[in-house]
């Protein structure tokens, strides 16, 4: 029996707190090797030491962080599409297993691209001082690649495509829908900023931050997907109507010509 009134509201809120926290904890547990290797970045003495920690954690990321994040996005997909009562553990681990290889390969490709762009950035910034302005182009490309990750994870759990095609479409979608991409960045950035803005709010990180970011990112992606689907349906209807008119015209023309010949 569904609870109503204030108690029903509290019950729904507690349900969502449970869903978000369980999913977030599962994501952290499955990403633990990456997190452990990334933590020393907080105690790095200089930029070179920090970069070395990033490299080590980046090597592990495709095998831990990427599959765990894809599984979290799969749960967020269920929620956004209205399946709020989907079993959390079963949904998470089934998608973790099903998308592991593809998300791992995608993670390796992303890490290679990030490495190339960051190395080029450092070369132009430090070694080629006369071309320092070019280094900002690589900063923009790194930012674009980072934002496309939101669409990549959303597409991994929503489409059946080859990994290279997913990566390419994630980048194209990020570029082709700049306002949606910007809104995703702003909203997710706000959630992350709030989570780290105060020691009192740090409890959000292990229980809510990741799952909330996944919901926001997939919600924006699904809005784009729905709009594209509607555009495709309208285009198909217009093409079908055009074809129907053409067939009607073709069927009508011989009759007209026959009538004209009779008059003559």
C-alpha positions as CSV (number, residue, x, y, z in Angstrom):
1,X,0.0,0.0,0.0
2,X,1.4,3.4,-1.0
3,X,2.0,5.8,1.8
4,X,0.4,9.3,1.4
5,X,0.9,12.7,2.9
6,X,4.0,13.8,4.8
7,X,4.9,10.2,5.8
8,X,4.7,9.2,2.1
9,X,7.0,12.1,1.3
10,X,9.6,11.1,3.9
11,X,9.4,7.5,2.7
12,X,10.2,8.5,-0.9
13,X,13.0,10.8,0.3
14,X,14.5,7.9,2.4
15,X,14.2,5.6,-0.6
16,X,16.1,7.9,-2.9
17,X,18.8,8.5,-0.2
18,X,19.2,4.7,0.0
19,X,19.4,4.3,-3.8
20,X,21.9,7.1,-4.3
21,X,24.1,6.1,-1.4
22,X,24.2,2.4,-2.2
23,X,25.0,3.1,-5.9
24,X,27.7,5.6,-4.9
25,X,29.3,3.1,-2.4
26,X,29.3,0.4,-5.0
27,X,31.1,2.7,-7.4
28,X,33.7,3.6,-4.9
29,X,34.3,0.0,-3.9
30,X,34.8,-1.0,-7.5
31,X,37.1,2.0,-8.1
32,X,39.1,1.5,-4.9
33,X,42.5,0.6,-6.6
34,X,42.3,3.8,-8.7
35,X,41.3,5.9,-5.6
36,X,44.1,4.5,-3.5
37,X,46.7,5.3,-6.2
38,X,45.3,8.8,-6.7
39,X,45.2,9.8,-3.1
40,X,49.0,10.6,-2.9
41,X,48.3,13.5,-5.3
42,X,47.0,15.4,-2.3
43,X,50.4,15.2,-0.7
44,X,52.6,15.9,-3.8
45,X,55.4,18.2,-3.2
46,X,55.7,19.5,-6.8
47,X,54.1,19.3,-10.2
48,X,56.4,16.5,-11.5
49,X,55.5,14.4,-8.5
50,X,51.8,15.1,-9.0
51,X,52.1,14.2,-12.7
52,X,53.7,10.9,-11.8
53,X,50.9,10.0,-9.4
54,X,48.4,10.9,-12.1
55,X,50.1,8.6,-14.6
56,X,50.2,5.6,-12.2
57,X,46.5,6.1,-11.3
58,X,45.7,6.6,-15.0
59,X,47.2,3.2,-15.9
60,X,44.8,1.5,-13.5
61,X,41.7,3.7,-14.4
62,X,40.6,1.7,-17.5
63,X,40.5,-1.5,-15.5
64,X,38.7,-0.1,-12.4
65,X,37.3,3.4,-12.6
66,X,35.8,3.1,-16.2
67,X,33.8,-0.2,-15.7
68,X,32.6,1.0,-12.3
69,X,31.5,4.3,-13.7
70,X,29.7,2.6,-16.6
71,X,27.8,0.4,-14.2
72,X,26.8,3.4,-12.2
73,X,25.5,5.1,-15.3
74,X,23.5,2.0,-16.1
75,X,21.7,2.4,-12.8
76,X,21.2,6.1,-13.4
77,X,19.8,5.2,-16.9
78,X,17.1,3.0,-15.2
79,X,16.1,5.9,-12.9
80,X,16.0,8.5,-15.6
81,X,13.9,6.2,-17.8
82,X,11.4,5.7,-15.0
83,X,12.5,2.3,-13.7
84,X,13.2,3.6,-10.2
85,X,12.4,0.2,-8.5
86,X,15.1,-1.7,-10.5
87,X,17.1,-3.9,-8.1
88,X,20.3,-2.0,-7.4
89,X,22.9,-4.8,-6.8
90,X,21.7,-6.9,-9.6
91,X,21.5,-4.0,-12.1
92,X,24.9,-2.6,-11.0
93,X,26.9,-5.9,-11.2
94,X,25.2,-7.2,-14.3
95,X,26.1,-4.1,-16.2
96,X,29.5,-4.1,-14.6
97,X,30.1,-7.5,-16.1
98,X,28.3,-6.8,-19.5
99,X,30.1,-3.5,-20.2
100,X,33.5,-4.3,-18.6
101,X,35.4,-5.0,-21.8
102,X,34.0,-2.1,-23.8
103,X,34.4,0.4,-21.0
104,X,37.9,-0.9,-20.4
105,X,38.9,-0.5,-24.0
106,X,37.3,2.9,-24.1
107,X,39.2,3.8,-20.9
108,X,42.5,2.8,-22.5
109,X,41.7,4.9,-25.6
110,X,40.8,7.9,-23.4
111,X,43.9,7.5,-21.3
112,X,46.1,7.4,-24.4
113,X,44.4,10.5,-25.8
114,X,44.7,12.4,-22.4
115,X,48.4,11.4,-22.2
116,X,49.2,12.7,-25.8
117,X,47.4,16.0,-25.2
118,X,49.0,16.6,-21.8
119,X,52.5,15.7,-23.1
120,X,52.0,18.1,-26.0
121,X,50.7,20.8,-23.6
122,X,53.9,20.5,-21.5
123,X,56.1,20.5,-24.5
124,X,54.6,23.7,-25.9
125,X,54.4,25.3,-22.5
126,X,58.0,24.5,-21.3
127,X,60.2,23.5,-24.2
128,X,58.8,25.7,-27.0
129,X,58.4,29.1,-25.3
130,X,57.8,30.9,-28.6
131,X,54.7,28.7,-29.1
132,X,53.3,28.9,-25.6
133,X,50.0,30.3,-26.9
134,X,49.4,26.9,-28.7
135,X,49.5,25.2,-25.3
136,X,46.1,26.7,-24.5
137,X,44.7,24.9,-27.5
138,X,45.7,21.6,-25.8
139,X,44.0,22.7,-22.6
140,X,40.8,23.2,-24.5
141,X,41.1,19.8,-26.2
142,X,41.7,18.1,-22.8
143,X,38.6,19.9,-21.4
144,X,36.6,18.8,-24.5
145,X,37.8,15.2,-24.0
146,X,36.9,15.3,-20.3
147,X,33.4,16.6,-21.0
148,X,32.8,13.9,-23.7
149,X,33.3,11.3,-21.0
150,X,29.8,12.0,-19.7
151,X,28.4,11.2,-23.1
152,X,30.7,8.2,-23.5
153,X,29.4,6.5,-20.4
154,X,25.8,7.4,-21.2
155,X,26.2,5.8,-24.7
156,X,28.0,2.7,-23.4
157,X,24.9,1.8,-21.4
158,X,22.3,3.0,-23.9
159,X,23.6,1.8,-27.3
160,X,25.1,-1.3,-28.8
161,X,28.0,0.1,-30.8
162,X,31.7,-0.6,-31.4
163,X,34.0,1.2,-28.9
164,X,35.6,3.5,-31.5
165,X,32.2,4.5,-32.8
166,X,31.1,5.3,-29.2
167,X,34.1,7.4,-28.6
168,X,33.7,9.3,-31.9
169,X,29.9,9.8,-31.3
170,X,30.6,11.0,-27.8
171,X,33.0,13.6,-29.0
172,X,30.6,14.7,-31.9
173,X,27.7,14.9,-29.5
174,X,29.7,17.1,-27.1
175,X,30.7,19.4,-29.9
176,X,27.3,19.3,-31.7
177,X,25.3,20.1,-28.6
178,X,27.4,22.7,-26.8
179,X,24.6,24.1,-24.6
180,X,23.6,20.7,-23.3
181,X,27.3,19.9,-22.8
182,X,27.8,23.2,-21.0
183,X,24.7,22.6,-18.8
184,X,26.1,19.2,-17.9
185,X,29.5,20.7,-16.9
186,X,27.9,23.5,-14.9
187,X,25.5,21.2,-12.9
188,X,28.0,18.4,-12.3
189,X,30.7,21.0,-11.5
190,X,28.3,22.6,-8.9
191,X,27.7,19.2,-7.3
192,X,31.4,18.4,-7.1
193,X,32.2,21.9,-5.9
194,X,29.6,21.7,-3.1
195,X,30.9,18.2,-2.1
196,X,34.5,19.5,-1.7
197,X,33.8,23.0,-0.6
198,X,33.7,22.3,3.2
199,X,35.0,19.5,5.5
200,X,31.4,19.3,6.8
201,X,30.1,18.4,3.3
202,X,32.8,15.9,2.5
203,X,30.4,13.1,3.6
204,X,28.6,13.7,0.2
205,X,31.6,12.3,-1.7
206,X,31.4,8.6,-0.5
207,X,27.6,8.5,-0.5
208,X,26.1,10.9,-3.1
209,X,28.4,12.8,-5.4
210,X,29.1,10.2,-8.0
211,X,25.5,8.9,-8.3
212,X,24.1,12.5,-8.5
213,X,26.6,13.4,-11.2
214,X,25.6,10.2,-13.1
215,X,21.9,11.1,-13.0
216,X,22.5,14.7,-14.2
217,X,24.8,13.6,-17.0
218,X,22.5,10.8,-18.2
219,X,19.4,13.1,-17.9
220,X,21.1,15.6,-20.2
221,X,22.2,12.9,-22.6
222,X,18.7,11.4,-22.7
223,X,17.2,14.8,-23.4
224,X,19.5,15.0,-26.5
225,X,18.7,11.4,-27.5
226,X,14.9,12.0,-27.2
227,X,15.1,15.2,-29.3
228,X,17.2,13.4,-32.0
229,X,14.7,10.6,-32.0
230,X,11.8,13.0,-32.5
231,X,13.7,14.7,-35.3
232,X,14.4,11.4,-37.0
233,X,10.7,10.4,-36.7
234,X,9.6,13.7,-38.2
235,X,12.1,13.3,-41.1
236,X,10.9,9.7,-41.7
237,X,7.3,10.8,-41.7
238,X,8.1,13.7,-44.1
239,X,10.0,11.3,-46.4
240,X,7.1,8.8,-46.3
241,X,4.7,11.6,-47.1
242,X,6.9,12.7,-50.0
243,X,7.1,9.1,-51.3
244,X,3.3,8.7,-51.0
245,X,2.7,11.9,-53.0
246,X,5.2,10.8,-55.7
247,X,3.5,7.4,-56.1
248,X,0.1,9.2,-56.3
249,X,1.5,11.5,-59.0
250,X,3.0,8.6,-60.9
251,X,-0.3,6.8,-60.8
252,X,-2.2,9.9,-61.9
253,X,0.0,11.0,-64.8
254,X,-0.7,8.1,-67.2
255,X,-4.4,8.6,-66.8
256,X,-4.1,12.3,-67.6
257,X,-2.0,11.6,-70.7
258,X,-4.5,9.0,-71.9
259,X,-7.3,11.5,-71.4
260,X,-5.4,14.2,-73.4
261,X,-4.7,11.7,-76.2
262,X,-8.4,10.9,-76.5
263,X,-9.3,14.6,-76.7
264,X,-6.8,15.2,-79.4
